[in-house]
Amino acid sequence: MIITSKEMSLDDGPTRHSSPRRRQNFIVDFPSLKNGHSMECDSVLESAYCIWLEHAPQVVRYYTHPHTFTWIDEGQRYRYTPDFLVVLTHGDSYFTEVKQDFTKQRQSRLAKLESFHALCFQEGWTFKRRDQQRITGSTMFHTLQALYSRSSTYNEQQQMYFYHYLQQRVWPTTLGDLVQDSAAPDTGTICYNLFTKQLIADLTQRLTLDLMVNWAPSHA
């Protein structure tokens, strides 16, 4: 296969732009804490995928619609823009395509994705596919979504107070007792630290006030 597109640059923002009508109806701006700005997603499902990227500690940064690739595979010319480029610790990365249901895609679309997968293998890249069931089908996703949506009030000043509070609190406790403690940081800071695993809880459960929360000092 021969790549005919220009070299990838991540400085100019998303390379795939929707029509004005589609932008009005479908574009979702996801407020990314890891990136420090909103990410432009083409669907609610793409924004839901961002929740997992924000939660995964090995994900350092990610880009939406990072580059449009053009290549030739057995005489057929293809043009394709991945939904995401995800950058991991130690410099590793991968591309992701997000779809409601891959089994319901047109054959031409599936052929393009298969060809891009082969191109990635040729170039030493990694390509992943994520559908709605895998992204939003678990209780854990809904718990993470609820925590992240409540983390909007998180700030560094509250976080510094949170570190001090950790030393004074008796652990474990319930989430209800924690948010009702007048000496505790605000709810957004608590949710942020649950989301980022600095507070320990079983996030595969539904988010309720009975959720058990623990903390252990780091010896790193």
N, C-alpha and C positions, 0 to 999 in steps of 0.2 A: 504493500500500500504506500502511496505517496501523499504526504501532507502538502496542501497547496495554500493553506491559510498563513497569514503573517504571524510573527512571534506573539505569544500571549503577554499582554500588559494588564496589570490589575489596578492601575492608577486612575483610570477614567470612569470607574463605576460599571454598572451592568452594561453588557454589550447588546442584550436583547431588550428592545423597547416595544411595548404593546401599543396598539392603535388607541386613539383618544377614547373611543367608545369602550374598549376593553378596560382601559385604565380606570374609567369612571366606575365600572361595575365590578372589577375583580382584583385590582391591585391592592395588596395589603402591605402596609408598612409595619414591620416587626421591630419593636424597640430592643435592640441587642445591647446587653451589658458588656459582653466580651469585645464587641467591635467598637463600642462607644458611640454608636449612631444607629439610626433606623435602617433596616435592610428591606429593599423593595422585593416583594414576593408576588408571583403571578396568581396565587390562589391561597385560600385559607389553609389548605393541606400543606403547602410549602412553608407557611408560617408555623404550622404545627411541628414540622420537622425541625425548625429552628429551636424549639424547646429542648429536643434531645441534644442538639449541638451545644446549647448553652449549658446543659447539665453535665455532659461528658468532660471529665477533667483533662483528658488527653487532647481535646480540641482547643487549639490556641486562638484560631481565627477562622472565619469562613466568609465566602463571597457568593452572592447570588448572580447567576447568569454571567460567569466570569469571562467567557471567551467564545467566539463563534469559530468552530473548526470547519475547514473544508479539506476534503481528501478524495482520492480516487482509489477505488477498490474494484479490481477486475473490470476496469473500463467504466464503472459506474461512479459518477461524481456525487458526493454527499456534502451536505451542509447541516451542522448541528451545534446547538448551544446547550451545554449541560445546565441543569438547574442550580447546582452548587459545586464549588470547589472548597474542600474542607482541609485546613492546614493543621497538622498534628505536631506534638512535641517532637523534637529531634529532626524537624524538617520534613517528615513524611506528609503525604497528602493523598486525597482521593476525590474523584468526581462522583456526583450523585444525580440520578434522574428520579423525580417524584411523579407518580401517577396514581389516580384513584384505583385503577385495576388494570394491570398489564395484559391480562387475558382478553380485554375488550378493545385493545388498540388495533388500528388498521395494520394489515400485513406489511405495508410499505414502511410504517413507523417502526415496527418490530425489526424489520430488516436493517434499517438505519441504526438502531440501537445495538444490534448484533455486530454490525460492521464497526461501530465505534468501540465496542468492547474488544474486538480483535485489534483495532488500532492501539488501544490502551495497552494490551498485552505486548504488542510489537515494540511500543515505546517505553515499557517498564512502568506504566501508570496503573492505577487502580480505579475501577469503575463499579459503582453500586447502584442497585435499584431498590426503591422503597415505595410500597403501596399503602393505601389507607389503613388496611388492617394492621400492618406492621407498625405504622406511625401512631395511630390513635386507638387501636383496638384493645389496649390493656388498661387496667385500673391505674397502674403506675403513671401512664401518660396524663390522665386526668388529675392525679395528685400533683404531678410536676407542673402542670399547666396552672392549677390553682395557686401553688406556691409562687410561681414566677409572676403571675398577674398581680400578686400582692407585694412584690418586691420593688415596686416602682418608687417607693419612698426611701429606699436604701441610700445611704450616703456615708462618706468616710468618717464623719464626726460621730454618727451613731455607731458605726462599726468599732471605733476606738472605745466607746463606752461599753459596747457589747463584750469586748475582750476583758474589760475590768469586771463586768457583771458575772462572767463565767466563773471567776475565782470565788465569788461570794455565794453562789447558788448551791443548794443541795441537789445532787443528781442521783438517779433519774427523776423525772417529773412527767406530768402530762402536758400536752400542748395547751389545754384549757387553763391549768394552773399557771403556766408560763405567761400567756397573754394577759391574764388577769392580775398578774403581779405588778403593782404600781411602780416598783423599782426596776422593772425589766425594760429593755430597749423597746422601741415601737414595733408593731406587728410586722411591718415591712422588713425590718432588720432580722427579726426572728425567721420569717419565711425565707429570706435570702440565704441565711445560714443553714437552714434545713435543705434548701435546694442545692447548695454548693457542698453539702455533706460535712460542714464544720460542726453542725449539730447532728447527732446520730439518731436515726429513726427508720422504721421499716416503711419506705415509700411505695412499696407494692400494695399497701393498704389504702383505703379511702381516707381522705383528709378529714378527720373529726377532732373534736376537743379531747377525746379519750386517747388519742395517739400518744404513745410513750416516746419521750424524748430524752436523750442522754448526751453527755459530753465527757470526753477524756482528754487530758492534756497531751499535747504532742511532744514527743521526745526527740523529734528530728533535729 
